[in-house]
Amino acid sequence: MTDAGAEAARTAGGAPRLPRVTGFAAWPPQGSPKEEGKALRASVPRTSHSLLDVDGSRPDAVSAVEESNQGRITGLTPIRVGRMAATPFAFLRGSAGLMAYDLARTPVTRIGTQICGDAHAANFGLYGDARGGLVIDLNDFDETVQGPWEWDLKRLAASLVLAGREAGADEDTCRAAAHDTVGAYRRTMRLLAKLPVLDAWNAIADEELVSHTDAHDLLGTLERVSEKARANTSGRFAAKSTEVVEGGGRRFVDASPVLRRVEDAEAAAVAASLESYVATLSEDRLPLLARHAVHDVAFRVVGTGSVGTRSYVVLLLDHRGEPLVLQVKEARPSALVPHLATAGFEAPPVDHEGRRVVLGQKRMQVVSDILLGWTTVEGRPFQVRQFRNRKGSVDPAALSADQVDDYGRMTGALLARAHSHSADPRLIAGYCGKNEELDEAIAAFAVAYADRTEADHEELVAAVRSGRIPAEMGV
């Protein structure tokens, strides 16, 4: 169309004929995602998600733990095994790869999204935003990939059954927690599907979360966790973990085996890697870091599934001697990748595992750490983030019986919001539907998988007692 013709169309009330722009949707909208989701029920009935088929080729629990220890620091793997052997819930936390093996043999809708990959109940929590406020969301993304949304939901539901059992809740309460977790996910996805896209993107602000999920019994617990989180800062960590040195700086103090000083060459390699890390940040963050000097580096053991990976804390001080601590944490390939093809998903190529973790986190969270980036240390990929950024978490295994269900609904809603950032909520909502078929099916799966995890945990404990696999308990 000529310029004159386009102008004539505008004058006549018509829209100009513009080319299709890559990265944007077509207009008018093509097809109905909701109907596409509904149609999937014919090939993957919602009731089929109750199935758990543990086949004869499944690795035994101890072999799976030994395999997942490959490539980790040998001297630290007994700590990891000891932490996993503590409880069945702890075992689940450290066995994302084994559960992915099992999930790959369950029905999948083939609707892909950015998934956490390790969405158990303890991987949700509070953290600080750039303005000093607290945000609640998923907060661990080591295993994040593009994959089946139902894997995250099933892992969350199963973890709530295990956490509830550990907390002393009866079986009806544990099953109800799993059931209502799925219900909250489903209802939240339906809500997001009905909203304008911009409204849905930031929907369910933290101050609305309790009301949205009817989690009022959790209020007191969330208030206590929030109070502790506000005090959980770099300054507090540095006050406990560092000492003043000659010249006015500070350095870390050994607290073996969790925190230890490293050789000068190792510390220098980590410090030097921060130069390439800075290049992964938005330019507006650079003046903030430029006002801090690097003072020391130490090795710090973290988590359950992460134990044995290389993880450092870097002490930065500003001109007043106020600390900012960064964590430089090794990023290994996602434990889910070997199992995606079985479920019909192709894992995209990854050029840097730290970048994979960071981008996955930013795709799922509403607000992310402003200093989130990645780097390479002596050929190994790492992610970099603030350490003790006013982080706080609810221990789901320490909740009272009447709170487990509330916590399940809250985390189910948060998971739906996270998935909706990279998958069309209309598509998932169309599949999930209005009734409770999916809730009941995944609740049944969650109870069965909790039983399976308890059996796996018993195998690991027996192997520890027999000396087959070394473990350091209580660390």
C-alpha positions, 0 to 999 in steps of 0.5 A: 500500500502506498503512503497515500493509500495507508493515509486513506485507510486511516481516514476511512477508519481502517487500520494500516496494513503493517507487517507481522513483527517477529516476537509479537503475536499475530492480529487478529488472534489465531485459534483458542489456547483455552480450547487447545488445552481442553482438547488435550484432555482426550489424549492425556486425561486429567485422571491419568496424573494419578499414575506412578509406574516405578519400572524395573530399570529404575536406579536404586536410591543409593546408586542414584545418590552416588551418581548425583555425587559425581563431579562434586568435591569428594570430601564434602559428599558425606555431608550431602549424604548425611543431610539427605539421610536425615528425613524422607523430606530431606531425601526428596530435596536432594534427589531432583534427578531421581524424581525426574526419572520417575516423572518422565514415565508418567503422563505429560501434556507436552505443554512446556514452560520454564520450570523450576525443576526443584519446586519442593515446598522448602524452595519458596521464601522471602527475599529483599527487593531493590527498595528494601521491601520483602517479596515471596516467591520461588527462590532456587533455580539450580535445576531450571529448564524448559519442561513440563509444567506438571513436573513442578506441580507434582514435586510440590504436592509430593513434598507437602505430603512428606513435610506434613508427615514430618510435622506430625499431621495425619494422612487425611491432612497431608493428602488434603494439602496436596489436593488443595495445592493443585486446586490453588494452582488451577484456580490461580491459572484460571484467574490469570487466563482471564486478566489482561496480559499486563495485569496477569504478569504482576497479579497476586501481589504479596500483600494479596497472597494470603487472602487470595489463597485463604491462608490466614492460619499462616499469618503469624508464621509469615510475620515471624519469618518476615521479621527474621528476614529483615535482619538477615543481611550481609552486615549481620553475616559479616559481623559473625563471620569476619574479623578486622585486619590490620589496615582497616579491612576485614577477612573471613574466619574459619568455621569448619566445615561450613565456612573455610578460608581458601588458598590465595591462588583460589581466592584470586581466581574467584575475585578475578572472575568478578570482572566478567560477572560485571559484564553480565549485569545491567549497566545501571548496576555498575556504579553500585559495585564500583563503590565497593572493594573486594576484600576476601573470599571464602568457601561456604557449604550450602543447601542439601542438593547443592552440597559438594558443589563449589560455592564461595562468598566474596566480601565487599566493603564500601568506603565506610567499611559497610559490607556487601557479600556476594555468593559465587556458586557453581552451576552444574547441568540441570539434573532434569536434562537426561530425562526430558527426551523421555517426556517428549521435550528437547533440551535446548543447547546451553552455552553457560550453566550459570546463564541458564540458571539466571535467565530461568530465574528471571523468567519465573520471578516477578522481582529478581535480585538486582545483582544476579549474574554469572561468571566462569572460574577456572573453566567452571560456570558459576552464578553470582547473587547477593548473599543473605539478601534479607532472605527468610523461609518457612520450614514446611516440616515445622508447621502445625497441622492446620497450617500445612494446607494453607502453605500448600495453597499459597505455594500452589498459587505462586507456582502458577504465577511463575509458570504463567510468565513463559506459558500462556495461562489460557492453555494450561487453564483450559487443560486444568478445567473447573472441576477437581479431577486434576486435584484428586489425581495429583493428590493420589500421585503425591501420596504414592510418591511420598511412600516411594520416597520414604522407601528410598530414604530407608534404603539410603539410611541402611546403606549408611549404617552398613558402611556402603556410603559414607555420611556425616550426620548433623552437619 
